[in-house]
Amino acid sequence: MHIVVIDPGFEDLHSHHANVNEGLFTCIESTGNSRLVTLAAMKLNQTTAAQLIPDSTLPFFLTPCYTNRLKPLDKEREQQLAEDFAEELTKAFDEGHIEPSSTLVLHTFFSFHLLGLAIWLMRYKTEFFGGIVLCGMFYPGSSQLHTLDNNVEFKRFLRFKLAAGYVSHAVAQNERIIVATSCMDFVESYQKLFTQPVQIHPVVTWNETSLSESDAKSKRKSILLYAGSVKQDKGLEFLLTSAEQLLRAFPSVEFIVHLNTGSPGIRDFQNAESMLQALLQKYSNLQCHFGYLSNTDYQCLLNQAGAIVCHYDPQVYSHKTSGLLWDAMLRDNMGVICTNDCWLSREYEAIGGKPFTFDYNNFDSLKNSLSRWLYSEGPFILPNHYYESLVKSFPEWLKQHCLNLHNLTKAG
């Protein structure tokens, strides 16, 4: 069995892409007669020292993954990116990275990736007979044009619909394609794109060995205030300006901040590290970590916290998922303190959780939510069937589907 992960969003070791691919490789390579290769972004060569790039990962794609997600691309740019992606898939096939019987896994994709895949499949309709697993990590838009406000999401849906139709047309057997998405919130939208039934796949960052074994009561007064890449839409500016007030208001609470100063977004927050360093000199209840953290160190950091704060822009995160929420829900009795009216609060409630919500960019509301968490005993999640479906091994889930597809295409 030969599996090829098509992952043009894998640009550096600072994102979930690296952790997901590491887990997939470990799981699949331990299975007899199985091989896995990840075709990542060529940009990986620029962001990562050669000796740190995993042996199973090949920097390959110039076609980008993360374009502007708030506005659709113009149709000329969409078409050009699709054609560029198709050419790169052709190159991967011609160079032997993709074999005729390979199972292709698109871990993260937008409509132009789907369209590019369709163009390539039409090209190699008789030469490629492997299976395809499509993992839709992003909201594919709205099928209804309710108001001018959702015009962007309606256009996004139409492009996804067109691309998905071409993919289905290019593959004669529906059984050769597995379609899955990351949450219940997206299932209905993806089902309108594909004739295949849409599944929910497990949390991609799930790792049983990383979870804390410590007593939850010992971390009741630690809050992870910010973690990961530097992004404006994760509310960093507000948190930086509010940090000192929080430190004063909750002197018995240890606030933890991880700021990945190696991420591109740091250019918009050039004073962030110096501001936090100054606060470290004044307050003993602040702990800071700067720069890149390995997955092991990141998991240890999460295990220190009794709660996380996700001060995410509700407009941007209305239908945008968060790996930090998935990390939190996998931990016993970790509180989730997040903004109202966003995907995070809806998803947490859907799995049986009780989030502590607050109004975006409102200090008093945030302060009130922290107080409510501080004096709550939990449990904060009463696991339901949906929760149980998410808390499984994504690599094992994928391996089983790839094995089924391999057997199907081999028999055919």
C-alpha positions as CSV (number, residue, x, y, z in Angstrom):
1,M,0.0,0.0,0.0
2,H,1.4,3.3,-1.1
3,I,-0.1,6.5,0.4
4,V,0.7,10.0,-0.8
5,V,-0.3,12.9,1.4
6,I,-0.9,16.0,-0.8
7,D,-0.3,18.8,1.6
8,P,0.7,22.2,0.1
9,G,-0.2,23.8,3.4
10,F,2.7,22.1,5.1
11,E,5.1,25.2,4.9
12,D,6.9,25.0,8.3
13,L,7.2,22.9,11.5
14,H,5.2,25.5,13.5
15,S,1.8,24.3,12.3
16,H,-0.5,21.4,12.9
17,H,0.6,20.0,9.5
18,A,3.9,18.9,10.9
19,N,2.3,17.1,13.8
20,V,-0.4,15.4,11.7
21,N,2.1,14.1,9.2
22,E,4.4,12.9,11.9
23,G,1.6,10.9,13.4
24,L,0.5,9.5,10.0
25,F,4.1,8.4,9.2
26,T,4.6,6.6,12.5
27,C,1.2,4.8,12.2
28,I,1.4,3.8,8.6
29,E,5.1,2.9,8.3
30,S,4.6,0.5,11.2
31,T,2.1,-1.5,9.1
32,G,3.6,-4.2,6.9
33,N,4.1,-3.5,3.2
34,S,3.0,0.1,3.6
35,R,4.7,3.3,2.6
36,L,3.9,6.9,3.0
37,V,5.3,10.1,1.5
38,T,4.1,13.6,2.1
39,L,4.4,16.1,-0.7
40,A,4.6,19.4,1.2
41,A,5.1,23.0,0.1
42,M,8.4,23.9,-1.5
43,K,8.4,26.8,1.0
44,L,9.4,24.2,3.7
45,N,13.0,24.5,2.4
46,Q,13.0,28.2,3.2
47,T,11.5,27.9,6.7
48,T,13.2,24.7,8.0
49,A,16.8,23.5,8.1
50,A,17.3,20.5,5.8
51,Q,18.3,18.2,8.7
52,L,14.9,18.9,10.5
53,I,12.7,18.0,7.5
54,P,11.3,14.5,8.1
55,D,12.6,11.8,5.7
56,S,9.1,11.0,4.6
57,T,8.4,14.6,3.6
58,L,9.3,16.1,0.2
59,P,9.1,19.9,-0.3
60,F,7.3,20.0,-3.6
61,F,4.4,22.3,-4.2
62,L,4.8,25.9,-5.4
63,T,1.0,26.3,-5.6
64,P,0.0,27.9,-2.3
65,C,-2.6,26.6,0.1
66,Y,-3.5,29.6,2.3
67,T,-4.7,32.4,0.1
68,N,-7.1,35.1,1.3
69,R,-9.8,33.1,3.1
70,L,-12.0,36.2,3.7
71,K,-12.6,37.0,0.0
72,P,-12.9,34.6,-2.9
73,L,-10.1,34.8,-5.5
74,D,-11.1,36.3,-8.8
75,K,-12.0,33.7,-11.4
76,E,-8.8,34.2,-13.4
77,R,-6.6,33.6,-10.3
78,E,-8.7,30.6,-9.2
79,Q,-8.4,29.0,-12.7
80,Q,-4.7,29.7,-12.8
81,L,-4.0,28.2,-9.4
82,A,-6.0,25.1,-10.4
83,E,-4.0,24.6,-13.6
84,D,-0.8,25.2,-11.7
85,F,-1.8,22.5,-9.2
86,A,-2.7,20.1,-11.9
87,E,0.7,20.6,-13.5
88,E,2.5,19.9,-10.2
89,L,0.4,16.7,-9.7
90,T,1.4,15.7,-13.3
91,K,5.1,16.3,-12.4
92,A,4.6,14.2,-9.2
93,F,3.2,11.3,-11.3
94,D,5.8,11.5,-14.0
95,E,8.6,11.5,-11.4
96,G,7.1,8.5,-9.6
97,H,6.1,10.2,-6.4
98,I,2.5,9.3,-7.2
99,E,2.2,5.7,-8.5
100,P,-0.7,4.4,-10.6
101,S,-2.2,2.5,-7.5
102,S,-1.3,5.1,-4.8
103,T,-4.0,6.3,-2.4
104,L,-4.0,10.1,-2.5
105,V,-4.9,12.0,0.7
106,L,-5.7,15.7,0.4
107,H,-5.3,16.8,4.0
108,T,-6.2,20.4,3.5
109,F,-7.7,21.9,0.4
110,F,-9.6,24.8,-1.1
111,S,-11.7,24.8,-4.3
112,F,-8.8,25.5,-6.6
113,H,-7.0,22.4,-5.2
114,L,-10.1,20.3,-6.0
115,L,-10.4,21.8,-9.4
116,G,-6.7,21.1,-10.1
117,L,-7.1,17.5,-8.9
118,A,-10.0,17.1,-11.3
119,I,-8.0,18.4,-14.2
120,W,-5.2,16.0,-13.4
121,L,-7.6,13.1,-12.9
122,M,-9.1,13.7,-16.3
123,R,-5.6,13.7,-17.8
124,Y,-4.7,10.4,-16.2
125,K,-8.1,8.8,-16.2
126,T,-6.8,5.5,-17.6
127,E,-3.4,5.5,-15.9
128,F,-4.3,6.3,-12.3
129,F,-6.6,3.9,-10.6
130,G,-5.9,4.5,-6.9
131,G,-8.2,5.8,-4.2
132,I,-8.7,9.3,-3.0
133,V,-9.4,10.6,0.6
134,L,-10.6,14.2,0.8
135,C,-10.3,15.7,4.3
136,G,-12.2,19.0,4.2
137,M,-10.7,21.1,7.0
138,F,-12.3,24.4,5.9
139,Y,-15.9,25.7,5.6
140,P,-16.9,25.4,2.0
141,G,-19.4,28.2,2.0
142,S,-23.1,28.7,2.1
143,S,-25.5,27.2,-0.5
144,Q,-28.0,30.0,0.0
145,L,-27.6,33.7,-0.8
146,H,-29.6,35.1,2.2
147,T,-28.2,38.6,2.2
148,L,-25.5,40.6,0.6
149,D,-23.5,39.9,3.8
150,N,-23.0,36.3,2.9
151,N,-22.2,36.9,-0.7
152,V,-18.6,35.9,-0.1
153,E,-19.6,32.5,1.3
154,F,-22.1,31.9,-1.5
155,K,-19.4,32.5,-4.1
156,R,-17.1,30.2,-2.2
157,F,-19.8,27.4,-2.2
158,L,-20.4,27.7,-5.9
159,R,-16.7,27.3,-6.7
160,F,-16.4,24.3,-4.3
161,K,-19.5,22.8,-5.9
162,L,-18.2,23.2,-9.4
163,A,-14.8,21.7,-8.5
164,A,-16.3,18.7,-6.6
165,G,-18.6,17.9,-9.5
166,Y,-15.6,17.8,-11.8
167,V,-13.7,15.4,-9.4
168,S,-16.7,13.1,-9.2
169,H,-17.0,13.1,-13.0
170,A,-13.3,12.3,-13.4
171,V,-13.6,9.2,-11.2
172,A,-15.9,6.5,-12.6
173,Q,-16.3,4.7,-9.3
174,N,-17.8,6.7,-6.5
175,E,-16.3,4.1,-4.1
176,R,-12.8,5.3,-4.9
177,I,-13.4,8.6,-3.1
178,I,-13.8,9.0,0.6
179,V,-15.0,12.4,1.8
180,A,-14.7,13.5,5.4
181,T,-14.7,16.8,7.3
182,S,-13.5,17.9,10.7
183,C,-16.7,18.8,12.5
184,M,-20.5,18.5,12.5
185,D,-20.7,22.2,11.6
186,F,-19.4,21.5,8.1
187,V,-21.1,18.2,7.2
188,E,-24.3,19.6,5.7
189,S,-22.3,22.0,3.5
190,Y,-19.9,19.3,2.2
191,Q,-22.8,16.9,1.6
192,K,-24.2,19.4,-0.9
193,L,-20.9,19.2,-2.8
194,F,-20.5,15.5,-3.1
195,T,-22.6,12.4,-4.0
196,Q,-20.5,10.3,-1.6
197,P,-21.6,10.2,2.0
198,V,-19.6,12.7,4.1
199,Q,-18.1,11.4,7.3
200,I,-16.6,13.2,10.3
201,H,-13.0,12.3,10.8
202,P,-11.3,12.3,14.3
203,V,-9.4,15.2,15.6
204,V,-6.2,15.5,13.6
205,T,-4.1,16.4,16.6
206,W,-5.3,13.6,18.8
207,N,-2.3,11.9,20.5
208,E,-3.0,9.7,23.5
209,T,0.6,9.9,24.8
210,S,0.6,13.7,25.0
211,L,-2.3,14.0,27.4
212,S,-1.7,15.0,31.0
213,E,-1.9,12.4,33.7
214,S,-1.7,15.0,36.5
215,D,-4.5,15.8,38.8
216,A,-6.8,18.5,37.3
217,K,-7.1,20.2,40.7
218,S,-3.4,21.0,40.7
219,K,-3.7,23.2,37.7
220,R,-7.0,24.9,38.6
221,K,-5.3,28.3,38.7
222,S,-3.3,28.3,35.5
223,I,-4.6,29.9,32.4
224,L,-3.1,29.7,28.9
225,L,-3.8,33.2,27.7
226,Y,-2.3,32.9,24.2
227,A,-0.6,30.1,22.3
228,G,1.0,29.5,18.9
229,S,1.5,31.6,15.8
230,V,1.1,35.3,15.9
231,K,-2.2,36.4,14.3
232,Q,-4.2,39.5,14.5
233,D,-7.5,37.5,14.3
234,K,-6.6,35.5,17.4
235,G,-7.0,38.7,19.4
236,L,-3.3,39.2,20.4
237,E,-3.4,43.0,20.3
238,F,-6.3,43.2,22.8
239,L,-4.6,40.6,25.1
240,L,-1.3,42.4,25.1
241,T,-3.0,45.7,26.1
242,S,-5.1,43.9,28.7
243,A,-2.5,41.6,30.2
244,E,-1.4,43.9,33.0
245,Q,-4.9,44.4,34.1
246,L,-5.5,40.7,34.2
247,L,-2.3,40.1,36.2
248,R,-3.4,42.6,38.7
249,A,-7.1,41.5,38.8
250,F,-6.1,37.8,39.4
251,P,-2.9,37.7,41.4
252,S,-3.5,34.1,42.5
253,V,-3.8,32.9,38.9
254,E,-0.7,32.0,36.8
255,F,-1.1,33.3,33.2
256,I,0.9,31.4,30.6
257,V,1.7,32.9,27.2
258,H,3.4,31.2,24.3
259,L,4.3,33.6,21.5
260,N,5.8,32.0,18.4
261,T,8.1,34.8,17.5
262,G,9.3,32.8,14.4
263,S,5.9,33.0,12.7
264,P,5.3,35.5,9.9
265,G,2.7,37.4,11.8
266,I,5.2,38.8,14.3
267,R,6.0,41.6,11.8
268,D,2.7,43.1,12.9
269,F,3.6,42.9,16.6
270,Q,7.2,43.8,16.7
271,N,6.9,45.1,20.3
272,A,5.0,42.1,21.6
273,E,8.0,40.3,23.1
274,S,9.5,43.4,24.7
275,M,6.0,44.2,26.3
276,L,5.8,40.7,27.7
277,Q,9.4,40.8,28.9
278,A,8.6,44.0,30.8
279,L,5.6,42.4,32.5
280,L,7.7,39.4,33.5
281,Q,9.9,41.7,35.5
282,K,6.9,43.1,37.4
283,Y,4.6,40.2,37.9
284,S,5.4,36.7,39.4
285,N,2.1,35.2,38.1
286,L,3.2,35.5,34.4
287,Q,5.0,32.7,32.5
288,C,6.2,33.3,28.9
289,H,7.6,31.1,26.2
290,F,9.0,32.6,23.0
291,G,9.8,31.1,19.7
292,Y,9.1,27.7,18.2
293,L,8.0,24.8,20.5
294,S,8.4,21.2,19.5
295,N,5.2,19.2,19.7
296,T,6.4,17.5,22.9
297,D,7.1,20.9,24.6
298,Y,3.8,22.3,23.3
299,Q,1.8,19.4,24.8
300,C,3.6,19.8,28.1
301,L,2.7,23.5,28.1
302,L,-0.9,22.6,27.5
303,N,-0.8,20.1,30.4
304,Q,0.2,22.9,32.8
305,A,-3.0,24.9,32.1
306,G,-6.4,24.4,33.7
307,A,-8.0,26.7,31.1
308,I,-7.4,28.3,27.8
309,V,-8.4,31.7,26.5
310,C,-9.4,32.0,22.9
311,H,-10.0,35.6,22.2
312,Y,-10.7,35.0,18.5
313,D,-12.4,37.5,16.1
314,P,-16.0,36.1,15.8
315,Q,-16.3,37.4,12.3
316,V,-13.2,35.5,11.1
317,Y,-13.9,32.4,13.3
318,S,-17.6,32.2,12.5
319,H,-16.8,29.1,10.4
320,K,-13.1,28.6,11.1
321,T,-11.9,25.8,13.2
322,S,-9.3,25.9,15.9
323,G,-6.7,23.3,16.8
324,L,-6.4,24.9,20.3
325,L,-10.0,24.0,21.0
326,W,-9.4,20.4,20.0
327,D,-6.3,20.3,22.2
328,A,-8.4,21.6,25.1
329,M,-11.3,19.2,24.7
330,L,-9.0,16.2,24.8
331,R,-7.8,17.2,28.3
332,D,-9.6,16.3,31.4
333,N,-11.6,19.2,32.8
334,M,-9.8,22.0,31.0
335,G,-11.9,25.1,30.9
336,V,-12.6,26.9,27.6
337,I,-12.9,30.7,27.8
338,C,-13.8,32.0,24.3
339,T,-15.6,34.7,22.5
340,N,-19.3,34.6,21.8
341,D,-20.8,33.8,18.4
342,C,-17.9,31.8,16.9
343,W,-17.2,28.3,15.8
344,L,-15.4,27.5,19.0
345,S,-18.3,28.1,21.3
346,R,-20.8,26.2,19.0
347,E,-18.4,23.2,18.7
348,Y,-17.7,23.0,22.4
349,E,-21.4,23.0,23.2
350,A,-22.0,20.4,20.4
351,I,-19.6,17.9,22.1
352,G,-21.4,18.4,25.4
353,G,-19.2,21.2,26.8
354,K,-20.0,24.3,28.7
355,P,-17.8,27.2,27.5
356,F,-17.2,30.4,29.4
357,T,-18.0,33.0,26.8
358,F,-17.3,36.7,26.6
359,D,-17.8,39.6,24.3
360,Y,-15.0,40.2,21.8
361,N,-12.6,43.1,22.7
362,N,-14.5,43.7,26.0
363,F,-12.3,43.6,29.1
364,D,-15.0,43.5,31.7
365,S,-16.7,40.7,29.9
366,L,-13.5,38.7,29.7
367,K,-12.8,39.4,33.4
368,N,-16.2,38.1,34.3
369,S,-15.7,34.9,32.3
370,L,-12.4,34.3,34.0
371,S,-14.0,34.7,37.4
372,R,-16.8,32.3,36.5
373,W,-14.3,29.7,35.5
374,L,-12.1,30.3,38.6
375,Y,-15.1,29.5,40.9
376,S,-16.5,26.6,38.9
377,E,-15.8,23.0,39.8
378,G,-16.7,21.3,36.5
379,P,-16.8,18.9,34.8
380,F,-16.9,21.2,31.8
381,I,-17.7,18.5,29.3
382,L,-20.3,15.7,29.6
383,P,-19.1,13.6,26.7
384,N,-21.8,12.7,24.1
385,H,-21.7,10.4,21.0
386,Y,-20.3,13.2,18.9
387,Y,-17.5,13.8,21.3
388,E,-16.6,10.1,21.3
389,S,-16.5,10.0,17.5
390,L,-13.9,12.8,17.5
391,V,-11.6,11.4,20.3
392,K,-10.1,8.7,18.2
393,S,-6.8,8.3,16.3
394,F,-6.8,10.2,13.0
395,P,-3.9,8.1,11.7
396,E,-5.6,4.9,12.5
397,W,-8.8,6.1,10.9
398,L,-7.0,7.2,7.8
399,K,-5.0,4.0,7.6
400,Q,-8.1,1.8,7.7
401,H,-9.7,3.9,4.9
402,C,-6.6,3.7,2.8
403,L,-6.4,-0.1,3.3
404,N,-10.1,-0.4,2.2
405,L,-9.4,1.7,-0.9
406,H,-6.3,-0.2,-1.7
407,N,-8.1,-3.5,-1.5
408,L,-11.0,-2.1,-3.6
409,T,-8.8,-0.8,-6.4
410,K,-6.6,-3.9,-6.4
411,A,-9.7,-6.1,-6.8
412,G,-11.0,-3.8,-9.5
